[in-house]
Amino acid sequence: MSKIPYRFYLDEKDMPETWYNVRADMKVKCAPLINPATMKPVEKKDLTSVFCDELVDQELDETNRYIEIPEQVREFYKIYRPSPLIRAYNLERALGTPAKIYYKFEGNNTSGSHKLNSAAAQAYYAKKEGMTSLTTETGAGQWGTALAMACAYFGIDLTVYMVKSSFEQKPYRKAVMNTFGADIIPSPSDTTEVGRAILKNHPGTSGSLGCAISEAVEKAVSTKNCRYVLGSVLNQVLLHQSVIGLESKMAMEKLDEYPDIVIGCAGGGSNLGGLMSAFMQDRLLGKTHPYFIAVEPASCPSLTRGKFAYDFCDTGHITPLAKMYTLGSDFIPSPNHAGGLRYHGMSPVLSQLYHDGYIDKAVAVKQTDVFKAATFFAKYETILPAPESSHAIYAAIEEAKKCKESGEAKTILFGLTGTGYFDMAAYISYQEGTMNDYIPTDEDLQRSFDMLPKVDA
């Protein structure tokens, strides 16, 4: 029996008391958000009609390295945190690799994913500020489920605009959200002005996270005592998700380990941003040099084929402009099965770190290759992974194969964001050979790039 267990759990007393704000240590700060009405950097007053006050402070904070986790949020975290760090011994043996493979498993809660880390924080701040309802969007449904759980816990009503393709593919995910009291609307819908406009311009569209964001924001700003919350992309969300990286680093230190390679799936950036946070701090401060890999779907390749430019965060063009790697806010991805990664842009934090070379590599993967890796992983590790997480699994397997070829015993860490038990239609499609790979052409992307807003440097 190895001295390193299959599953390693930190003690409850080891759970982080602060979130880590990676922007405080970045050599080049993210470009400011731009108010599309004035074309000037946003100020706090520009955002408080959309977000809760303390969340706006967190969104704009690029100086405070650590921000205290409120006691009520820590108490909520204790329901399912600390999450386990797992050594993938069986996967290593199946690959015949000298690499050591670890994964941080965030699926040990009813939402089935890491999303609950930020949902709890955002619901808490809304309750503290006296809000009675929240709105949000969801793709695969993990964020919507997590926020439904958090809102039920803190006693807040919730309206979820769910990307239409996921709404149709995942009825059981909807049922879980309904169980916790959320109202779910397929997006784009005829319940908002922006939704009606999108349906007019894109009849029959399967929707996108950008569409759903537009509707959720409109609903929030037009409803009394209501605010909008987002499950990825924003600085505040990456801040809350830093608990993943902080716990991972602490657990690995207790095992006398440290990753040579850190891998995460990347859609909006919440998972990868959270997992790599504590290790990225080491690199930014010159202590160590881990190699970071972002893995995205080939159908929505913002990092690998996007432009680093200012763009709207939503399809309806009602949000501030953010400088990020983007495919253009008018780009609507194919209805693939990794719904949580179907976003046209990437977190401004991750975009800047990638642009500056701190995220070393971005990889775009076809969904049939993703499900091949997911199936292989499930057979040996006995966890059925979410399609989003399986992008990271694919890259981890590829890196482990390289170690086999070179004989290097590198330590690999990836994020298993959640479980795939609500994604059985996707697994059936893969097993039956009916799953298709869609990769946008250069012409497809150029049409969207042509619509990027013009912003003076």
Summary of the structure (lengths in Angstrom):
residues: 457
radius of gyration: 20.3
end to end distance: 58.8
largest distance: 63.8
contacts: 1743
relative contact order: 0.15
helix: 43%
strand: 18%
